[in-house]
Every structure is written in C-alpha cells, then in structure tokens.
Amino acid sequence: MDIVFQQVSYIYQPNSPFEHQALKNLSFSIASGSFVAIVGHTGSGKSTLIQHLNGLLRPTVGELRIGEYQLKANEKLANIKALRRQVGVVFQYPEHQLFEETVEKDIAFGPKNFGIASADIERRIPQVMKAVNLPLDLLKRSPFELSGGQMRRVAIAGVLALEPTLLVLDEPTAGLDPKGQLEIMDMFAALHKQKGLTTVLVTHNMEDALKYADHVIILENGTKYLEGKPEDIFIEKEKLESVQLDLPEEIQFLQTFQQRFGLSIPYRGQSITELAHEIKQRLEGMNQNE
C-alpha cells in the first residue's frame, strides 16, 4: 500500500487561543512494500502524522493518498472503515488496550468489529499466534495472567488478525528490556518480509531505524527535515545534532575507527559480526603493508 502526502498541514484547535500547527506543508511518498522509519524528537509531529494514516485525523490543508483512499481537507472519507481495516496500528504500550476474558477473545475482537466472518477469524487466530511466537495453549487464558512481553504480543496479534496491508508501529519497543526490544523488532522485520507489508516505524531509537528501515524521514517542528536511505542520513552528524538526534552507535564506532586508524569502512547494513570481520581484515592488511 503506497502512501503520498501532498503539502499536508494540520492545526489543532484552529481559531482558538490554543491553536497549534503540528504539521506544516508536509510532502513525501512511501512506496508499497517498503519499511520506513519516521524519526524526530518529542514535538516534531510524528504522532500527528501517523494519526493521518488511518483517518483518525484529516488534513487541515492539503491531501494524502493511502493506497486507493484519499483524505482531503474539509472532506469526509465515505469508506473510512474500509481504510482502517487495511491499516494496522500498534500504539505505544498496546497491552494497555487488552480487556477481554481470554487471549482468544481479545485477538478476535478487532476482526469481529470489522464484520469478518467467524470462520475466517478462527482460521486467522492460530496463524497470528504463530506469527507473534506465542503457544496456542495460551488462547483460553486471561491476558492479564501473562507476562508483560506476552501481553504485548497478544495485542500485536489482535492487530495482525485484521490482515492489514499497512502496518504502523508507534514506538513498539517502549518499556521493554534490550532482549525484548530485539525480539519484537526482529518479529516485525520477519512479518514485513513474509507478508509483503508496507511498514511505517515511528521511533526515537536510531539503531532500530538504521537496522530495519530501507528509508528514513526525519521530522523537525512539523516539517520534513531530512529524507533518504539510512546509511546516507545517519552520517550527517552536524545536521542530526542540530535537531537533538544522535548518530546510531554503529556509525559512531565506524567514524571513531576511521579517525584512529585512517581506514574508512562504509556502513552497508552489516551485522556486528560482519563488521568485526571486516575490521579485522582491514587491520591485518594495514599491518602487512607496514
């Protein structure tokens, strides 16, 4: 599902003493099937942007297209429910939205609300449990008896049960320990590839943006500040620091390595193991040439 923003602005409480412009003449496009990270500090407009993606907000000025759906200023979208069925949003701390008696009922709630047939829901539930790495024997248990990490996976399963084509992740690892963060992000990366989803990750975690995204959009004060491939964006140290963002640790390390040894190793998405091997080769080659 492709996404196009065309000169979108959004104003909260217009014509009042509390008027605030959260988005300002914002234009960009996201190709169907891509994994895009939206990055920015608090107040940059990230949350307002993603609320446009399922029609919770409509532009004050401008328009956007999400697949076949168009949202325009001062125009209601007649088939807004059809759009929301296609857009799965995982908000921060999604486990706070759990409320049903059992895990099975909680996962089924969203699909039932959208009128999906019971037989289809029954077919989907085991599939999404497998996708979020939860055993089927949890289905009859109360979600409130589970661990925090399991509760989050149940909430994510409920989003996946809608079989969205666009997956929006709003700080999905908030509050998790490092191991839990890695597991959740690896899970989303696998789902993105397996199902051919368009994935939009809203994050302040520069490492996640670098590791998982193939395109990055950085917001500043409601405007698009930088846009491009992660490996190109995350070498702009001065530009990032000017909007209160740090370089990912991998990029910082490679820049320090270059300063110390005079050897440049461009970042191409290598794993830590691959980087270590490449550094070893370069150092050995330097010693042989001495």
Stockholm file with secondary structure:
# STOCKHOLM 1.0

chainA/1-290         MDIVFQQVSYIYQPNSPFEHQALKNLSFSIASGSFVAIVGHTGSGKSTLIQHLNGLLRPTVGELRIGEYQLKANEKLANIKALRRQVGVVFQYPEHQLFEETVEKDIAFGPKNFGIASADIERRIPQVMKAVNLPLDLLKRSPFELSGGQMRRVAIAGVLALEPTLLVLDEPTAGLDPKGQLEIMDMFAALHKQKGLTTVLVTHNMEDALKYADHVIILENGTKYLEGKPEDIFIEKEKLESVQLDLPEEIQFLQTFQQRFGLSIPYRGQSITELAHEIKQRLEGMNQNE
#=GR chainA/1-290 SS CCEEEEEEEEEESTTSTTCEEEEEEEEEEECTTCEEEEECCTTSSHHHHHHHTTTSSCCSEEEEEETTEEEETTCCCTTHHHHHHHEEEECSSGGGGCCSSSHHHHHHHHHHHTTCCHHHHHHHHHHHHHHTTCCGGGTTSCGGGSCHHHHHHHHHHHHHTTCCSEEEEESTTTTCCHHHHHHHHHHHHHHHHHHTCEEEEEESCHHHHHHHCSEEEEEETTEEEEEECHHHHTTCHHHHHTTTCCCCHHHHHHHHHHHHHCCCCCCSSCCHHHHHHHHHHHHHHHHHHC
#=GC SS_cons         CCEEEEEEEEEESTTSTTCEEEEEEEEEEECTTCEEEEECCTTSSHHHHHHHTTTSSCCSEEEEEETTEEEETTCCCTTHHHHHHHEEEECSSGGGGCCSSSHHHHHHHHHHHTTCCHHHHHHHHHHHHHHTTCCGGGTTSCGGGSCHHHHHHHHHHHHHTTCCSEEEEESTTTTCCHHHHHHHHHHHHHHHHHHTCEEEEEESCHHHHHHHCSEEEEEETTEEEEEECHHHHTTCHHHHHTTTCCCCHHHHHHHHHHHHHCCCCCCSSCCHHHHHHHHHHHHHHHHHHC
//
